[in-house]
Amino acid sequence: MGSCRQTQKEKHMKKKSRYKPKGLRYDNMAWLMQGMLPVAKVPAAGINLQLRNYESFDEVMRGSPTKQHVDDLVGMVNMTEVLAFMNIGADWLDEILAGQDAIFNMAQRGISGQSFRFTGLEAEAIRLVLTIHDEQLKVATVAQVEKAIDHMAEYYKHKRGRRIIPKPAPAPTPSPQPEAVA
C-alpha cells in the first residue's frame, strides 16, 4: 500500500526545471566603467595578481615550488601570449614564445622526476616575460583581460595547448666489457 502512494505522488510531482537564473548586475554603469579601467588601477586585481606571479617565480628560484606555483607561472606566460595576440605587447612575441619554451622545459623536467628549477637562460626568459606581463597589465583594460581569460578557457577546453609529458628516461649506456686475458 505504501508503494502505491509513492507512485501516485511521483505522478503528480512537477518535473525539475533546468532554468538557472543569471547573476544580477545592480549597477550597470559602474560595471561598464570598471571594464574600461586598466587592470593595474584595480587594487584587488592588478596588485594581487602581480604579487602572486612574483611569489611563484621566487619559490621556483628558491627550489621549493608547489604545483600551484608552477601553474601560476604557466598561466601567467599563457596570459602574456594571449594579450600579445590581442596587440597588447605584440612586439615582444618572440621573447614571450622563448618564455613559453622555458616554462615548458622546466615543467617537463619537474614531472620527469627532476626538480622544478630553471636553468640560467630559462630564468632570464621568465623574468623578462614577468616584466612584459606587468607592462601589459598597466595598459590592458579589465574587459580586455576578461576576454583573454575567456580565450584561454576555450583554449584549455579544446585541449589545443602543448601537453607537458615526462621526458623518456635516457637509455642506459652499455658498460664496456673487459677484454679477456689469454
RAKAPE-V652830 format. One record per pair of residues at least 12 apart in sequence whose ideal C-beta (glycine too) atoms are under 10 Angstrom apart, sorted by the first residue. I is the first residue (numbers start at 0). J is the second residue. Records with the same first field share a line. If there is no record, write none. Layout:
I=J  J
This chain:
30=141  142
31=142
32=141
33=140  141  142
34=140  141  142  143  144  145  146
35=140  141  142  143
36=140  141  142
37=135  136  137  138  139  140  141  143  144
38=135  136  137  138  139  140  141  142  143  144  145
39=133  134  135  136  137  138  139
40=136  137  140  141
41=136  140  141  144
44=136  141  144
45=133  136  137  139  141  144
46=136
48=71  74  75  78  132  133  136  144
49=75  129  132  133  136
51=67  68  71  72  74  75
52=68  71  72  74  75  76  78  79  125  128  129  132  133  136
53=71  75  126  129  133
54=68  71
55=67  68  69  70  71  72  73  74  75  125  129
56=68  71  72  75  117  122  125  126  128  129
58=71  72  115
59=71  72  102  105  109  114  115  116  117  121  122  125
60=116  117  122  125  126
61=116
62=114  115  116
63=114  115
64=105  109  114  115  116
65=115
66=106  109  110  115
68=115
69=102  105  106  109  110  115  163
70=106
72=98  101  102  105  106  115  117  125  128  129
73=99  102  103  105  106  160  163
74=148  151  155
75=98  102  125  128  129  132
76=95  96  98  99  100  101  102  103  124  125  128  129  131  132
77=95  99  102  147  150  151  154  155  160
78=132  135  136  139  144  147  148  150  151
79=91  92  94  95  98  99  128  129  130  131  132  133  134  135  136  147
80=92  95  96  98  99  128  131  132  147  151  154
81=95  135  143  144  146  147  148  149  150  151  154
82=95  131  132  135  136  138  139  143  144  146  147  150
83=95  96  131  132  135  147
84=147  150
85=135  139  143  144  146  147  150
86=143
87=131  134  135  136  137  138  139  140  143  144  147
88=131  132  134  135  138  139
90=131
91=127  128  130  131  132  134  135
92=131
94=124  127  128  130  131
95=124  127  128  131  132  135
96=124  128
97=120  121  123  124  125  127  128
98=121  123  124  125  126  127  128  129  131  132
99=124  125  128  160  161
100=121  124  161
101=117  118  120  121  122  123  124  125  126  127  128
102=117  121  124  125  128  163
103=121  160  161  162  163
104=117  118  120  121  124  163  166
105=117  118  121  122  125  163
106=161  163  164
107=161  162  163  164  165  166
108=121  163  165  166
109=163  165
110=163  164  165  166
111=163  164  165  166  167  168
112=165  166  168
113=165  166
135=147
